[in-house]
């Protein structure tokens, strides 16, 4: 069993939080990335059935006549309500430890219940995937190496959704608009949510 603790930090508001310390290998980017993707998928799928995520998916689907309209509606809803912040900047203030070689994942339902929701690309992607699953879609995580200084290191994650004519990109944390995708990708892989 993984070590657990409960946080009453003001960051979490009245939601509190269950914190899991999941062992991984921070010196092996392949292992730590796949460990993170396993947890992201589990959180997205679990919370897709929660009333909060179900309600959001239903609210965003109203008035959409195409899947692309729903994707755009979701993209803008998240972009306008969740603040992007690197996990290295969140972890010290919330957990009181240094954020280097650590990944903070916040479940979608908890994220939406926070007084000031914020997170990094993994947190954004988990929320996007969860709402898409709740809306009846089958999203994938797309993981890329985008850092020219470390082109072999997985450095960014976002969601893509299969469509009848390819994939629709949902990079809400870094994207400039719905459908936007990094052009400088040294490596890439997809992961089933």
Residue, then its C-alpha position, 0 to 999 in steps of 0.5 A: x500500500x502507498x503511504x497516504x496523508x490528508x492535507x488541510x492546506x488552504x490550497x484545497x479549500x474545504x475539499x481537503x485532499x488525500x495525498x498518495x506518494x507513489x514510488x517511481x524512478x525519477x532518474x528514468x523518464x520512461x518509467x516515471x512517465x508511464x507511471x504517471x500516465x497510468x495514474x492519470x488514466x485511472x483518475x480520468x476514468x474514475x471521475x468521468x462517472x462523478x456527478x460533477x464531471x457528468x454534469x459539466x459534460x452534459x452542460x457543455x454538450x447542450x447546444x453542440x451539433x458536432x463533436x468539434x463544437x463540444x471539443x471547442x466548448x470544453x477547451x474554452x471552458x477549462x482555459x477560462x477557469x483553470x490557471x496553469x502553474x508548473x507542478x514545481x511551483x505548486x508542490x512546495x506551497x501545498x505539500x511543504x516539500x521541494x517540487x523537483x523530481x515530483x509530479x502533482x496530480x489532482x483528480x478532476x472532481x477535486x480540481x473543480x472543487x478547489x477555491x482557485x483551481x490550478x495545475x500543470x499540463x498533466x492536471x489539465x489533461x486529466x480533466x480534459x480526458x475525464x470530461x471527454x469520457x463522460x461525454x462518450x468520447x475515447x480520448x488519448x493522451x499524447x506525450x511529447x518531447x518538446x524541449x530542445x535542450x533535452x529532446x529525449x525527455x518526455x516533457x509535455x502531455x495533452x489530449x487528442x480525440x479520434x475523429x472521422x478524419x484524424x485527431x482533434x488536439x486538446x492542449x488546453x494548458x499550452x495551446x493557443x486555440x482549440x486544435x493547436x498542437x506543438x510543431x517542435x516534437x522530438x519524440x511522441x507517443x500516445x496512451x489510451x485513457 
